[in-house]
Structures are given as structure tokens and as C-alpha cells.
């Protein structure tokens, strides 16, 4: 499964925000079931950012949200995300 969080960030805050995204991704990457993750900045609107994480299954993702490091680093950042559904099931190949 993949989890995508999108953010609208003032350009003046972009440098610190990117560092915060890296910290959140690092926190997630230490959790069991984490497969990979990506940070992106929109090509057409540089105020839009994304954090995409890929998980073994939805249970791994949900358990990661209970991890203490994730609670301290990633959850406050995720609370600033654009309010929209962000968990996606990948089709079987």
C-alpha cells in the first residue's frame, strides 16, 4: 500500500519544511513494513509538496503511526497536510 500526504507550504518556509519531511521519512523508514519513500515538490506550483511512503501492507502503516519516533516527528507534520484521503492499495501485478 502507499500513503500519500500533500502539503501547501509558503515558499519562505520551503527549506525548513523539506528538512522536516526528511525527518518524517527517516522516522517512518525505521518501522517494520516500510519499503520505500519519496519526497516531491510540484513542478508547476513550487508551494506544493508531497511525502509518499510505500508499505508492505496497511497494518504495517497503521502500526507505524503508533511508533514513538513517528508520533514525535511525523505526526505533527502530517497534521499540516491537505485534508484528503491518502492511503491507496496497490493492484496485484
N, C-alpha and C positions, 0 to 999 in steps of 0.2 A: 504494500500500500504506500501511497505517497501523501504527505501532508504539505500543503502549500499555504503560506501566510504572506499576504501582500501588505505593504506599508506605504503611506504617503508621508514623505519626510521633507521638511524645509531644506532647501539647498544649503543654507548656512550650517545645518546640523548633520550633513551627509557624512563627514569624516568620522565623527563620534558614533553615528548610527552604524556605519559599516563595521567599526570595531566591536560594537555591541552585538551585531549579527554574528561576527566570527566567534565571540564568546558563547553565544547561544548554540551555535553549531557545534562548538567544541564540547559543550555540556551534553548535548544530545549524542554526540559520537561516542561517548564513554558508556552509553547504555546498551544492555543486551538487546539484540534485534535490529540495531541501527545498521543500515547497509551503506548509505552514502548521503551526501547533502550538497546543496548548491546555493550560493548567494547570487542574486542577479539585480541589476539596475536596468530599468526600462530604457530601450534605445530611443524612443520617441518622446518620453517625458521623464527626465532625469530625477524627478522628485518621487517616482515610484520604484520601490524595491521589493524583492521577494526573498523568502527563505523557503527552500524546498528540501524536505528530508524524505528519504526512502527507507522503508521498514520491512522487516521480514513478514510482519502481519499486524493487524490492528491492535492486538493485545500488547505487542511489544511497544507500540507507540503510546498506548494509554498508560502502561506501566512506567514508561519513561517520564511522563508528565508528573509522576509521583516521586521521582528521584529528587533528593535534596538539592543537588547542584543545579538541576534543571529548574526547580522551584525558585532558587535564588537568582539565577542568571537569565534563563529563557522565558519563564512565565511573565515577569514584568514587561519584557519586550513584546511578547505575544499579545499582551493586553492592549497594546497600542496598534495592533493590526486592523486593517479594514475589516469590518464586521460582515463576513460572508463565509459560507461553508468552505472548508479547506482540506477535508480528508477524502481521498479518492482510492478506489480499489482498482488495481491494475488487472486487465484482462489476462486470462491464461494464454500463454503463447503456444 
